[in-house]
Amino acid sequence: MREPLVELKTRLQEIFDLRMTGSVLSWDQSTYMPPGGAAARGRQMATVGAIAHQRLVDPAIGKLLETLEPWAAKQPYDSDDAALIRVTRREYDQAIKVPAELISELNRHIAHSYQEWAEARPANDFARVRPLLEKTLELSRRYADCFPGYESIADPLIDYSDYGMKASSVRAVFAELRARLVPLARAIAEQPPIDESVLHRRVPADRQMAFATAMVKRFGYDYERGRQDITLHPFMTKFSLGDVRITARVNEDDFSDGLFSMLHEAGHAMYEQGIRMDLEGTPLANGTSSGVHESQSRLWENLVGRSRGFWQFAFPLLRDAFGDSISGVSEEAFYRAINRVKRSLVRTEADEVTYNLHVMIRFDLELDLLEGRLAIKDLPEAWHARYQQDLGVRAPDDRDGILQDVHWYAGLIGGAFQGYTLGNIMGGQFYAAALKALPTIPDDIARGEFANLHGWMRDHIYQHGSKFTADELLMRVTGGPLSVEPYMTYLWGKYAPLYGLESREAAGARS
């Protein structure tokens, strides 16, 4: 099988390079490209995307897979070659159902839509992007319709990001998590609010970036294989396993915004940097799913970055870096401020307890849009109504309402947001498994040492790329399927002492 396997890998390398070229074009648009380049950039991204798609759906790849699959079936399931054939087959079968013309139209539209959003959000001008969002909804439905037989039109979009999941399974997970979160959120709401004013002291952007850079280096983000830049909505992107980049958004009047977005994106990037280099150029050289990727960004941002142990190490460094900006603030007051729970408008600034409610609102609105119960013209008011209902707050405008997230303006509607909450849940499971294997991790963190945790994640999760599905990875790493229990144990263990609450068991018995 050597010759057909070599030929398949050669073809996949070309597809990989084309996709990474598209990533370069997208990154440049989000960081340095002048607005005047938007029209040409859309055309360029459509061209590169169409060529990559054509290469993937080439019948020659289908024939190579048919030749190789009987051989691969006899190999150990976790062998690289067996996994390569398995994952390539999944991608091929998906790609051949989507017309190349639709891929081109999507790429061209997304480039244009993103540029318009980048100017519309600061101007609070939803009317400017409304027709583009209506087009995005149409394209999202057309994409889903390439996969007939679904229960919900959202299913193909969800499956693309989180293989094996569909709307009904996501709803079931969300319902269970919501039922478990509500008692904690209610108990916290009965307590006096925590003073968070320290977060709103003015800190120059260069000081913020210098401190955040030092922290992500300590985590293990490799600047020899990455860099950071400023953008409107933070993201991680990859051009190769040797070039994994992060971006940040800095707010001089709220330094927690830039700091925690950097920790978040570094978590994504360390995952990609930890993939074995010999998987480069194949479909295996990617994270396994949206949920698993978010498990790492949310883990490093929150379970590590907002932990008491981390700030025992980092607060003296923060005080030195920020100087008079945080004079008179104690470590305890700072720790409480960055972990305060409150009803808020913006998902990326939400606390750990209410964050998932933001995700659930978006997920429900996506389903309503895709399934025809909600029109784009009514979306801003539907957004405000859900925030009032679920969180008791209402944005004063669309800037912090329907315009706050880039996802619907730089991608499809459907399939993106559920990964954040799935990631929170998986992150709780993975971290619990790491602590069981290496009980000294909290002490390591308090000393500013992250190699043990980073190394454990690399050995058990990162190095495999997408060899295993999310379900398979959970079983291999934690010994069980997706479960909200470790995540809820973590939240109660952190927030009960922070807010002076009775134990979860006592609260459950009382309710």
C-alpha positions as CSV (number, residue, x, y, z in Angstrom):
1,M,0.0,0.0,0.0
2,R,3.0,2.3,0.1
3,E,2.5,3.9,-3.3
4,P,-1.2,4.8,-2.9
5,L,-0.5,6.0,0.6
6,V,2.3,8.3,-0.6
7,E,0.1,9.6,-3.4
8,L,-2.7,10.4,-1.0
9,K,-0.4,12.2,1.4
10,T,1.1,14.2,-1.5
11,R,-2.4,15.3,-2.5
12,L,-3.4,16.1,1.1
13,Q,-0.3,18.2,1.5
14,E,-1.3,20.4,-1.4
15,I,-4.8,20.8,0.1
16,F,-3.3,21.7,3.5
17,D,-1.0,24.3,1.9
18,L,-3.9,25.9,0.1
19,R,-6.0,26.1,3.2
20,M,-3.2,27.6,5.2
21,T,-2.8,30.2,2.4
22,G,-6.4,31.1,2.9
23,S,-5.6,31.5,6.6
24,V,-2.9,34.0,5.8
25,L,-5.3,36.0,3.7
26,S,-8.0,35.9,6.5
27,W,-5.5,36.8,9.2
28,D,-4.2,39.8,7.2
29,Q,-7.7,41.1,6.7
30,S,-8.4,41.0,10.4
31,T,-5.1,42.7,11.4
32,Y,-3.3,44.9,8.8
33,M,-5.2,45.0,5.6
34,P,-6.5,48.5,4.6
35,P,-10.3,48.7,4.1
36,G,-9.8,49.3,0.4
37,G,-8.5,45.8,-0.1
38,A,-11.8,44.1,1.0
39,A,-13.3,43.5,-2.5
40,A,-10.1,42.0,-3.9
41,R,-9.5,40.0,-0.7
42,G,-13.0,38.4,-1.0
43,R,-12.1,37.4,-4.5
44,Q,-8.7,36.0,-3.5
45,M,-10.2,34.0,-0.6
46,A,-12.9,32.6,-2.9
47,T,-10.3,31.5,-5.4
48,V,-8.1,29.8,-2.9
49,G,-11.0,28.2,-1.2
50,A,-12.5,26.9,-4.4
51,I,-9.1,25.4,-5.6
52,A,-8.7,23.6,-2.2
53,H,-12.2,22.3,-2.4
54,Q,-11.7,21.0,-6.0
55,R,-8.5,19.2,-5.0
56,L,-10.3,17.5,-2.1
57,V,-13.3,16.3,-4.2
58,D,-11.1,15.0,-7.0
59,P,-12.3,11.5,-7.8
60,A,-8.7,10.3,-7.6
61,I,-8.8,10.8,-3.8
62,G,-12.0,8.7,-3.6
63,K,-10.3,5.9,-5.5
64,L,-7.2,6.1,-3.3
65,L,-9.4,5.8,-0.2
66,E,-11.2,2.8,-1.7
67,T,-7.8,1.2,-2.3
68,L,-6.4,1.9,1.1
69,E,-9.5,1.3,3.3
70,P,-9.3,-2.5,3.4
71,W,-5.6,-2.3,4.3
72,A,-6.3,0.4,6.9
73,A,-9.0,-1.7,8.5
74,K,-6.4,-4.3,9.4
75,Q,-4.1,-1.8,11.1
76,P,-4.4,-0.9,14.8
77,Y,-7.2,1.6,15.3
78,D,-4.9,4.2,16.8
79,S,-2.2,4.0,14.2
80,D,-1.4,7.2,12.3
81,D,-2.2,5.7,8.9
82,A,-5.5,4.1,9.9
83,A,-6.5,7.4,11.5
84,L,-5.5,9.3,8.4
85,I,-7.6,7.2,6.1
86,R,-10.6,7.4,8.6
87,V,-10.5,11.2,8.9
88,T,-9.8,11.8,5.2
89,R,-12.8,9.6,4.3
90,R,-15.0,11.7,6.6
91,E,-13.8,15.0,5.1
92,Y,-14.1,13.6,1.5
93,D,-17.6,12.4,2.0
94,Q,-18.6,15.7,3.4
95,A,-16.9,17.8,0.7
96,I,-18.3,15.9,-2.3
97,K,-21.8,16.9,-1.2
98,V,-21.1,20.7,-1.3
99,P,-20.8,22.3,-4.8
100,A,-17.6,24.2,-5.5
101,E,-19.7,27.2,-6.5
102,L,-21.2,27.4,-3.0
103,I,-17.8,27.3,-1.4
104,S,-16.6,30.2,-3.6
105,E,-19.7,32.2,-2.9
106,L,-19.4,31.6,0.9
107,N,-15.7,32.7,1.0
108,R,-16.4,35.8,-1.1
109,H,-19.4,36.7,1.0
110,I,-17.7,36.1,4.4
111,A,-14.8,38.3,3.5
112,H,-17.1,41.1,2.5
113,S,-19.4,40.6,5.5
114,Y,-16.5,40.7,8.0
115,Q,-15.2,44.0,6.6
116,E,-18.6,45.6,6.9
117,W,-19.1,44.3,10.4
118,A,-15.7,45.7,11.4
119,E,-16.9,49.2,10.5
120,A,-20.6,48.7,11.5
121,R,-20.0,47.6,15.1
122,P,-18.1,50.7,16.3
123,A,-20.8,52.8,14.5
124,N,-23.7,50.8,16.1
125,D,-25.1,50.4,12.6
126,F,-26.9,47.1,12.3
127,A,-28.8,48.3,9.3
128,R,-25.5,48.3,7.4
129,V,-25.0,44.6,7.9
130,R,-28.6,43.4,8.0
131,P,-28.8,42.5,4.3
132,L,-25.4,40.7,4.6
133,L,-26.7,38.7,7.6
134,E,-29.8,37.8,5.6
135,K,-27.5,36.5,2.9
136,T,-25.4,34.6,5.5
137,L,-28.6,32.9,6.7
138,E,-29.5,31.9,3.1
139,L,-26.0,30.5,2.5
140,S,-26.1,28.6,5.9
141,R,-29.4,26.9,4.9
142,R,-28.1,26.1,1.4
143,Y,-25.0,24.5,3.0
144,A,-27.1,22.5,5.4
145,D,-29.4,21.3,2.6
146,C,-26.4,19.7,1.0
147,F,-26.8,17.0,3.7
148,P,-30.4,15.8,3.5
149,G,-31.9,13.6,6.1
150,Y,-31.2,15.8,9.1
151,E,-33.5,16.1,12.1
152,S,-32.8,19.8,12.4
153,I,-31.3,22.0,9.7
154,A,-28.7,23.0,12.2
155,D,-27.4,19.4,12.5
156,P,-24.9,19.4,9.5
157,L,-23.5,22.8,10.8
158,I,-23.1,21.5,14.3
159,D,-21.6,18.2,13.1
160,Y,-19.0,20.1,11.0
161,S,-17.6,21.8,14.1
162,D,-18.4,19.1,16.7
163,Y,-18.5,15.7,14.9
164,G,-21.2,13.4,16.2
165,M,-23.3,16.1,17.8
166,K,-26.6,17.5,16.6
167,A,-29.1,20.0,17.8
168,S,-31.0,17.5,20.0
169,S,-27.9,16.3,21.8
170,V,-26.6,19.8,22.3
171,R,-30.0,20.8,23.7
172,A,-29.9,17.8,26.1
173,V,-26.5,18.8,27.4
174,F,-27.5,22.4,27.8
175,A,-30.7,21.5,29.6
176,E,-28.7,19.4,32.1
177,L,-26.1,22.1,32.6
178,R,-28.6,24.9,33.0
179,A,-30.5,22.9,35.7
180,R,-27.2,22.5,37.6
181,L,-26.0,26.1,37.2
182,V,-29.2,27.8,38.3
183,P,-28.9,26.8,42.0
184,L,-25.4,28.2,42.1
185,A,-26.3,31.4,40.3
186,R,-29.3,32.0,42.6
187,A,-27.2,31.4,45.7
188,I,-24.6,33.9,44.5
189,A,-27.2,36.4,43.6
190,E,-28.4,36.5,47.2
191,Q,-24.9,37.6,48.4
192,P,-23.5,41.1,48.4
193,P,-21.8,42.0,45.1
194,I,-18.0,41.9,44.9
195,D,-16.2,45.2,44.2
196,E,-14.6,45.0,40.7
197,S,-13.6,48.7,40.4
198,V,-9.9,47.7,40.4
199,L,-10.4,46.2,36.9
200,H,-11.4,49.6,35.5
201,R,-8.3,51.5,36.4
202,R,-6.6,52.9,33.4
203,V,-3.6,50.9,32.3
204,P,-1.6,51.8,29.1
205,A,-1.9,49.3,26.3
206,D,1.8,48.6,26.1
207,R,2.0,47.7,29.8
208,Q,-1.0,45.4,29.4
209,M,0.5,43.6,26.4
210,A,3.9,43.2,28.0
211,F,2.5,41.6,31.1
212,A,0.1,39.3,29.1
213,T,3.0,38.3,26.8
214,A,5.1,37.3,29.8
215,M,2.3,35.2,31.2
216,V,1.5,33.2,28.0
217,K,5.2,32.6,27.6
218,R,5.2,31.1,31.1
219,F,2.2,28.9,30.1
220,G,4.2,27.5,27.2
221,Y,3.2,29.4,24.1
222,D,6.2,29.4,21.8
223,Y,6.9,32.8,20.2
224,E,9.5,31.1,18.0
225,R,6.5,29.5,16.3
226,G,4.0,32.2,16.8
227,R,3.3,35.9,17.2
228,Q,0.6,38.2,18.5
229,D,-1.2,41.2,16.9
230,I,-4.2,43.4,17.7
231,T,-7.6,42.9,16.2
232,L,-11.3,43.8,16.8
233,H,-12.3,40.3,18.0
234,P,-9.5,38.1,19.3
235,F,-8.7,34.8,17.6
236,M,-6.0,32.2,17.0
237,T,-5.0,31.1,13.5
238,K,-2.5,28.7,12.1
239,F,-0.4,28.8,8.9
240,S,1.5,25.7,9.8
241,L,2.5,23.8,12.9
242,G,5.5,26.1,13.0
243,D,3.5,29.3,12.7
244,V,0.5,29.5,15.1
245,R,-0.6,33.1,15.8
246,I,-2.8,34.8,18.4
247,T,-4.4,38.2,18.5
248,A,-5.8,40.4,21.3
249,R,-8.1,43.3,21.9
250,V,-6.9,45.8,24.4
251,N,-9.1,48.1,26.5
252,E,-7.2,50.6,28.5
253,D,-10.1,51.1,30.9
254,D,-10.5,47.4,31.6
255,F,-7.2,45.5,31.6
256,S,-9.0,42.2,32.3
257,D,-10.4,42.2,28.7
258,G,-7.0,42.0,27.0
259,L,-5.3,39.9,29.6
260,F,-7.8,37.1,29.6
261,S,-8.4,37.1,25.9
262,M,-4.6,36.6,25.5
263,L,-4.7,33.7,28.0
264,H,-7.7,32.2,26.1
265,E,-6.1,32.4,22.6
266,A,-2.8,31.1,24.0
267,G,-4.7,28.0,25.1
268,H,-5.9,27.5,21.5
269,A,-2.4,28.1,20.2
270,M,-0.6,25.7,22.6
271,Y,-3.0,23.0,21.4
272,E,-2.0,23.5,17.8
273,Q,1.7,23.9,18.6
274,G,1.6,20.7,20.5
275,I,0.4,18.6,17.6
276,R,3.1,16.2,16.4
277,M,5.1,17.7,13.6
278,D,5.0,14.5,11.5
279,L,1.3,15.0,11.1
280,E,1.9,18.3,9.3
281,G,0.2,18.5,5.8
282,T,-2.6,16.1,6.6
283,P,-6.1,16.4,8.0
284,L,-4.7,15.1,11.3
285,A,-2.8,18.3,11.9
286,N,-5.8,20.0,13.4
287,G,-7.7,20.1,16.7
288,T,-10.2,17.4,17.1
289,S,-13.3,19.6,17.4
290,S,-14.6,23.0,18.3
291,G,-15.4,21.7,21.8
292,V,-12.0,20.1,22.5
293,H,-10.3,23.3,21.2
294,E,-12.4,25.4,23.5
295,S,-11.6,23.1,26.4
296,Q,-8.1,24.2,26.2
297,S,-8.7,27.9,25.7
298,R,-11.2,28.0,28.6
299,L,-9.0,25.8,30.8
300,W,-6.0,28.1,30.5
301,E,-8.0,31.2,30.7
302,N,-10.1,30.3,33.7
303,L,-9.2,27.1,35.6
304,V,-5.5,28.3,35.5
305,G,-5.7,32.0,34.8
306,R,-8.4,32.9,37.3
307,S,-7.2,30.5,40.0
308,R,-6.0,31.7,43.4
309,G,-2.8,29.8,42.9
310,F,-2.0,31.6,39.7
311,W,-2.4,35.0,41.3
312,Q,-0.3,34.1,44.3
313,F,2.5,33.8,41.7
314,A,1.4,36.5,39.2
315,F,0.0,39.3,41.4
316,P,3.5,40.7,42.5
317,L,4.5,40.7,38.9
318,L,1.3,42.5,37.9
319,R,1.9,45.1,40.6
320,D,5.4,45.7,39.3
321,A,4.2,45.9,35.7
322,F,1.2,48.2,36.2
323,G,2.7,50.4,38.9
324,D,0.5,53.2,40.3
325,S,-2.5,51.9,38.2
326,I,-3.2,49.3,40.9
327,S,-1.7,50.9,43.9
328,G,-3.4,50.1,47.2
329,V,-5.0,46.9,45.8
330,S,-4.5,43.6,47.7
331,E,-4.0,40.3,46.1
332,E,-7.3,39.1,47.7
333,A,-9.3,42.0,46.4
334,F,-7.9,41.5,42.9
335,Y,-8.6,37.8,43.0
336,R,-12.2,38.5,44.0
337,A,-12.6,41.1,41.3
338,I,-11.6,38.9,38.5
339,N,-14.0,36.2,39.7
340,R,-17.0,38.3,40.5
341,V,-20.3,37.0,39.2
342,K,-22.7,39.5,37.7
343,R,-25.3,39.8,35.0
344,S,-23.5,41.2,32.0
345,L,-24.1,42.1,28.3
346,V,-20.9,40.8,26.6
347,R,-20.1,37.1,26.3
348,T,-16.3,37.5,26.2
349,E,-16.4,39.5,29.4
350,A,-18.8,37.2,31.3
351,D,-17.9,35.3,34.5
352,E,-17.6,31.6,34.6
353,V,-21.0,31.0,36.2
354,T,-23.1,33.0,33.7
355,Y,-20.9,32.6,30.6
356,N,-22.8,29.5,29.4
357,L,-26.1,31.4,29.5
358,H,-24.7,33.7,26.9
359,V,-23.8,30.7,24.7
360,M,-27.3,29.2,25.2
361,I,-29.0,32.4,24.1
362,R,-27.0,32.4,20.8
363,F,-27.6,28.8,20.2
364,D,-31.3,29.1,20.6
365,L,-31.4,32.2,18.3
366,E,-29.4,30.3,15.7
367,L,-32.0,27.5,15.8
368,D,-34.8,29.9,15.5
369,L,-33.2,31.6,12.5
370,L,-32.3,28.4,10.7
371,E,-35.7,26.7,11.4
372,G,-37.6,29.7,10.2
373,R,-39.1,30.9,13.5
374,L,-37.2,34.2,13.5
375,A,-36.3,36.7,10.7
376,I,-33.1,38.7,10.6
377,K,-35.0,41.9,10.8
378,D,-36.4,40.9,14.1
379,L,-33.1,39.5,15.5
380,P,-31.9,42.6,17.4
381,E,-35.1,42.8,19.4
382,A,-35.2,39.0,20.0
383,W,-31.6,39.4,21.3
384,H,-32.6,42.1,23.7
385,A,-35.7,40.1,24.9
386,R,-33.7,37.0,25.6
387,Y,-31.0,38.9,27.6
388,Q,-33.8,40.6,29.6
389,Q,-35.4,37.2,30.2
390,D,-32.3,35.1,31.0
391,L,-29.9,37.6,32.6
392,G,-32.1,40.6,33.5
393,V,-30.1,43.1,31.4
394,R,-30.7,44.9,28.2
395,A,-28.0,46.4,26.0
396,P,-28.5,50.1,25.3
397,D,-27.7,49.6,21.7
398,D,-26.8,46.9,19.1
399,R,-23.0,47.4,19.6
400,D,-23.2,45.2,22.7
401,G,-26.2,43.3,21.4
402,I,-26.4,41.6,18.0
403,L,-23.2,43.2,16.8
404,Q,-20.9,42.1,19.6
405,D,-19.8,38.7,18.3
406,V,-18.0,38.3,15.0
407,H,-19.1,34.7,14.3
408,W,-22.2,35.4,12.3
409,Y,-20.4,38.0,10.2
410,A,-17.3,35.9,9.5
411,G,-18.8,32.5,9.1
412,L,-22.1,30.6,8.9
413,I,-25.0,30.9,11.2
414,G,-25.0,27.7,13.2
415,G,-22.4,25.3,14.5
416,A,-20.0,27.7,16.2
417,F,-21.3,28.7,19.6
418,Q,-22.1,25.3,21.2
419,G,-18.3,24.6,21.2
420,Y,-17.7,27.1,24.0
421,T,-20.0,25.4,26.5
422,L,-18.9,21.9,25.4
423,G,-15.4,23.2,25.9
424,N,-16.1,24.3,29.4
425,I,-17.5,20.9,30.3
426,M,-14.6,19.0,28.6
427,G,-12.1,21.4,30.2
428,G,-13.5,20.4,33.6
429,Q,-13.1,16.7,32.8
430,F,-9.6,17.1,31.3
431,Y,-8.3,19.2,34.3
432,A,-9.7,16.7,36.8
433,A,-7.9,13.9,35.0
434,A,-4.7,15.9,35.0
435,L,-5.0,16.6,38.7
436,K,-5.6,12.9,39.4
437,A,-2.5,12.0,37.5
438,L,-0.4,14.9,38.8
439,P,-1.7,16.1,42.2
440,T,1.1,18.7,42.5
441,I,-0.3,20.8,39.6
442,P,-2.0,23.4,41.9
443,D,1.3,23.9,43.8
444,D,3.2,24.1,40.5
445,I,0.9,26.9,39.4
446,A,1.3,28.8,42.6
447,R,5.1,28.8,41.9
448,G,4.6,29.9,38.3
449,E,5.5,26.5,36.9
450,F,3.3,25.2,34.2
451,A,5.4,22.6,32.4
452,N,3.7,19.7,34.2
453,L,0.2,20.7,33.2
454,H,1.2,21.8,29.7
455,G,3.2,18.6,29.2
456,W,0.3,16.4,30.4
457,M,-2.1,18.2,28.0
458,R,0.4,17.8,25.2
459,D,1.0,14.1,25.8
460,H,-2.7,13.2,26.3
461,I,-4.5,15.6,24.0
462,Y,-2.4,17.9,21.8
463,Q,0.0,15.5,20.1
464,H,-2.8,13.5,18.6
465,G,-4.3,16.3,16.5
466,S,-7.5,15.0,15.1
467,K,-6.7,11.3,15.2
468,F,-9.5,10.7,17.6
469,T,-13.0,12.1,17.8
470,A,-14.0,14.2,20.8
471,D,-15.9,11.2,22.3
472,E,-12.9,8.9,21.8
473,L,-10.5,11.4,23.3
474,L,-12.7,11.8,26.4
475,M,-12.8,8.1,26.9
476,R,-9.0,7.7,26.4
477,V,-8.1,10.7,28.7
478,T,-10.8,10.6,31.4
479,G,-12.2,7.1,31.2
480,G,-15.7,8.2,30.6
481,P,-18.1,10.1,28.2
482,L,-19.0,13.8,28.3
483,S,-20.1,14.7,31.8
484,V,-21.0,18.0,33.5
485,E,-20.1,16.7,36.9
486,P,-16.4,17.6,37.1
487,Y,-17.2,21.1,35.7
488,M,-19.9,21.7,38.3
489,T,-17.7,20.3,41.0
490,Y,-15.0,22.8,40.0
491,L,-17.5,25.8,39.9
492,W,-19.0,25.0,43.3
493,G,-15.6,24.4,44.8
494,K,-14.4,27.8,43.7
495,Y,-17.4,30.0,44.1
496,A,-18.9,28.6,47.4
497,P,-15.9,29.9,49.5
498,L,-15.6,33.0,47.4
499,Y,-19.2,34.0,48.2
500,G,-19.5,32.4,51.5
501,L,-22.1,29.8,50.3
502,E,-23.1,26.5,51.9
503,S,-21.8,23.4,50.2
504,R,-23.5,22.2,47.0
505,E,-24.8,19.2,48.9
506,A,-26.4,21.4,51.5
507,A,-27.9,23.7,48.9
508,G,-29.3,20.8,46.9
509,A,-30.9,19.4,50.0
510,R,-32.4,22.8,50.9
511,S,-33.8,23.3,47.4
